[in-house]
């Protein structure tokens, strides 16, 4: 990740668009296990890249690795750097401190003088115009880095260092992958970024070399990842191949058990029983606990088939009596867990009571059993038995929430097919909440290209129907008609609600068609009750989200021409001022904020807008007056208080203008950078300055 950025300082400024695409590549490598595996497979199949990766992993294993935090490493690199490399490192540090990944935008600002916010809007526009399903890159709910990815362990094993930690292997892979990706042309990058999810058939090709390794661990870890992520078909195939490739090893029995688990998920109970039987046959020489555990799996699978497993249960009881207390309790707890999964709460309660009554039960198992019994005791019927309906409803709610969470992880991991699988499961568990899950199911179906399914989910919901029509160029008129209905219905809630229904459909329209649709939506709007102005404001917001800056400005001006009331007019003016400020037109932004104040002189956002714009132009006295008004009207806003306090200090005793400007702007990254500039100007400790967060911290260097 860092190496990729640190190659930028010797590239021309116009390479910014490529940097945006590289940014997206690094993001997808960190969340999409299928994409990650596809890239690693390509590296391992390329002689030069393979040698580079394996040697890097070998070096990492031999090197002494001091426990240096990322920020500390960046600071030390900044102190020893100069020129454009130093500038790049400052952007990395400011981005890291801000808690958001905006290095690319900060770097572009440092090279061009154009505000980083403009680059953010432009990058969004470039992405939306070129990348399919761009919502996956932007949406809220993106999962954190996994680090332990399929094929990473295989690379470490091939390098002879399987003991390397997952995060170090991940870093090495991304260094090589990022360096390779940066050599591609923009068109080649777009092709890679638009690659769909890895299919089960492609997974079969990717994992085939793993089955030729002497160590089964890489294949097993990949199969486990596939199962955990919801790629059940690919996981089942790989587990089956593991039983063949590693027959007679310790990997064979767990692979059969996982096959049984997946086949049970598929409701293929006959084959699940056969898989568990194969696992049991392999456990007969492994001791009484392994035999009892294998019989337990057969009992559960047999119950699913409707078979009489009475003799098996009796045999398990006899074996359990001969087991140590901890192993006996573990068997009982697994039976309780299986009973709960099948919603057989009477059996679950019985197993848990046996655990709680057992002598010498391990503390962890006793606590888990006692806690579950306490929960179940809250849901008992009039006869003192577990209330199955209440317990099932509670379990379904928990499982549905977990399924939705897994669906979100899969969706923002660019695997919409898996996401749809989890959303459907959540919907089946809680049919009464299907309406809440439906928009997620719809988005996943659209992203997966399952348009007939998406159309089914959209039926009766104009906003979703508009998206389906927008996907077909011949149904543009239908898309606009559906959008009109959706906007009318949502406008009664808020302007933001109207924007939220327009944006998904506009994603799939060309810029020209977006403008045409907007004109038609506005044509039927009245100026009464500010309807036309409010719709224009919503459309302007959508244009901004799409990176269409000029179209957004035109739409906001159209909103003003609709002669809205004072409240809406002031809000439109603030939006215009924000755009002007974001584009570097600070003086014009301040004037527009003053126009907003003529509509409402107690609008704190307008005063704050004047303060920010004046800080940017170096007019600190005007900024202070405006910041004082903003803080007076909204004393709870931390950014207003920061500007007021910092500006009062700067006006009383100005120092370096650039550093003063960063000092007055809110944000941890600005405070830290101001402290660094002061330290460099007045001979302070630059390394310590990067850790400045508060006004008091900065004053130590000022």
Beta strands, then each sheet from edge to edge (+ up, - down):
end
